[in-house]
Amino acid sequence: MGIIWTIIIGFLAGVIAKFIMPGDNEPSGFILTTILGIVGAFVATYLGQALGWYSPGEGAGLIGAVVGAILVLFVYGLFAGRQRRSI
């Protein structure tokens, strides 16, 4: 149930992160934004467990997932911006 919960939280986090961090280099598709939000939730869970904020088997909460999603969107924007400039 932990992975399913992380996916649900990641979905919500991706939508919230897109509203917090709009921009030209950000993914404009709903599905891609959602996938990056889910990846952000997994990143937040992994980092939180590595830093000792979460116990093993415990996932990131909504705030941690939103922060993770914003981090993933930021990194995505850096790489997407470089690819657009080099073409």
N, C-alpha and C positions, 0 to 999 in steps of 0.2 A: 504493500500500500504506500510505502514511502516514495517510490519512484513516480507513481501516479499523482500523488500529492505535489511533488516537485514540479511535474509537468503542468498541473493546473495553476499552481502559484506562478510558474514561469510564464504561462500564457497571460495571466493578469499583469505580471511585471513587465512583459514586453509592450503591452498596450499602454501602460502608465509611463514607461520609459520613453516611448515614442512621443507622448504628449509633453513630457518634460524636456526632451532633447530633440526638437525638430531641426531639420536642416537639409541642404541640398545633397550632401554626401551620405545621408542616411538612407536605409532601404525604404522605398515607398510602398512596397507591397505589404498587405496585411499578413500574408502567410510568412514571408521572410522576417518581418518584424516579430511575429509570434515565435518563430523558431529561434531567433537570436535572444528573445526573452527567456525561452526555455533553457538555452545554453547558458545564459546569465544566471539563472537559478541554480543550475548544476555547478557553475563556477563559484557562486556564493556559498553553496553547500560544502564544496570541497575546501575552499579557503577557510571557511568558518570552522570546519573540523580540523584542519591542519593547524590553525592558530589556537585551538582549544575553546572556541566560543560555543561550539555545538558538540554534543557527545556523539560517538559513533552511532550511526543509524538515525540521527536527528537531522532533519533538513533545515534549510534556511527559511526564515519567515518572509513575509511579504516585503518588508523594508529591505532586508538583506538581498532578496531576489531582485528588487528594483535597482539597488545599487550595483549588483552584478550585471544586470541587463544594460544599465547605462554605461558601465565599463566596457561591455562587449560592443555596444553600439558605437562608442567612442573609437575603439580599436578598428572596428569595421569601417568607420568613416575615414580614418587615416589611410587604410589600405585602398579603399574605394576612390579616395581623392587622388592618390598617387597613380592609380591605373588610368584614371580619366585624363590626368595631365600628360602622361607619357604617350598617349595615342595621338 
